[in-house]
Amino acid sequence: MESNSAIKSLAALAQETRLRIFRLLVEAGPNGVAVGTIIESVGAAPATMSFHLKELANAGLVCARQDGRFIYYSAEFEQINDLLGFLTQNCCAKSGGRCSPRPAAARRTRATTRSPHA
């Protein structure tokens, strides 16, 4: 992935409604979600929904398919994986590749289980 493509993807996600749409579509998997369901789930106005979906599609993060009279949007998982790879391609290069980042859940668990007297 080139920097310009990564910037375009990240810019599309840097808006609350689009980020919620994106996360909904990632959760839904390859079958996607009908536009009407997206509107209900996200709580956005139908007039703005097309704008948000267009922005995500232009960034290559989602795609649309028509099935009868319904339009379904789904996440573009290959593009998402390319973006994640781009963001982490030099991970820990300066430490000889010996890093072991803790998953977010482990960080939260440790923070919540810490003794108040520690």
BELHU-V920415 format. One line per field, one symbol per residue. phi: phi as a letter, one per 40 degrees, with the letter a starting at -180 (. if undefined). burial: + if it has 16 or more other ideal C-beta (glycine too) atoms within 10 Angstrom, else -. A space follows every 50 residues. Layout:
phi->???
burial->???
This chain:
phi->.cdcccccccccccadcccccdccccccgccgbcddccdcccgccdccdc cccccccccgcbbbacbgcbbbbbcccccccccccccbcbdgdcbggbca dccdcccccccccccccc
burial->+----+-++--++---++-+++-++--+---++-+--++--+-+----+- -++-++--++++--------++++++--++-++--+-------------- ------------------
